[in-house]
């Protein structure tokens, strides 16, 4: 293993003067050879510094890391989440046929039963057969945070053209502003509240849920009758007063950030309907089938993972940007931040030893073209390269606005071309000379207009953003994260790093209410004191 990392590092070191543009000259079929499809999804990774030698080494790295064996173990229901002793089976939520054994038990009948109950409930809400105490449900408020918010919120925005159910709203932050701004203007008599929490103990969600219940109680006789619970802790949902007929459970082998495919996706199902939601699942299942069957060298999740490893662990680029040229994917970067950084932001390997290389990178992004007018300056001319992952649909949904879509696509392609090609000092000098500059001032002005280029990017091309293709994209990224985690030798499915802050928040709360502050550090005590002083009426 060490040897392959060393060989990859040497391969990169030998590329010192390499220009991506030269690779296209030396490998005439590169544009096609470094472009890989899964069904009708196309992943272009040609505009990177991965040449044939690097590609072969990266594939060897995947082989030596036993990616295929780990993948098969995951799909088979083995307990690959070793620090929590759990199977990892979010894939079972989107492959509703067949059987999967966990501890010798087939888990699929229960998964199918829950899906059928969700579909039945969603249909009744959408048709008006299930009503609020003031009539047909007009609004749905999903209260959840992290994986119980980011997935359904992202997917509901992405599928706006398919949205023909009640309006959906998402409350996540414990900041009272979030729920206050959301509930203002809603009619409690026709609002359905979903409490989405795998554990049903998350303090933000339970605080917001109680606030929503009080709000509902001020207007209807039976507030709990307009509440739904989505949780693995079905025993706790009854204590909140939610009838078991409106509780949709899932097992501990569904990680929070992988949970949009099951009950946590109920708000999406209410918005777009059970059929479109099933298409979303089918898209995820299609990517699963590809991931399981395609050889490593034409396996999209594997290749996306290997570009990630190349850029972060080998080239040392600290971040990567996800840049969907699709406004409806505006929450995808936030969704991917949890998926990638909570999964692979870890410093200890599965066996408890220190990780031998960098953990996963910082992931960030915004939809194009908006980002172009904000942070692309740094991407083009900053001192640290940022590998960019562009996503583009061939068709939009607004047929009458096709000219917008062509302009959007032109910008996406232009950005990856500009990043790769850059603009030389000579070209910049020519431009400035044409504007009348000369001498030292010509040089000075020209240098500001140089683009170093040679900046890597990949492009994921999809036919159109539909429930099916959204399912493909999300499953692609899930498996990418899994493959990167396997290669790094860490457990992508736990999240111990979120615990300490939660524990301390419980201890800091009394401090803010005037407790002595013993056990807290001087800075925290000082800030708490300033906070209290500022709260005094002036
Ligand atoms: O669904 P819940 O149990 O309420 O958890 C919500 C979120 O909170 C936790 O802190 C984890 O970091 C997330 O992985 C999880 O998605």
Boltz pocket constraint, residues with backbone or C-beta under 6 A from the ligand:
constraints:
  - pocket:
      binder: B
      contacts: [[A, 145], [A, 146], [A, 147], [A, 148], [A, 196], [A, 197], [A, 198], [A, 199], [A, 200], [A, 201], [A, 202], [A, 205], [A, 256], [A, 257], [A, 342], [A, 495], [A, 498]]
      max_distance: 6.0
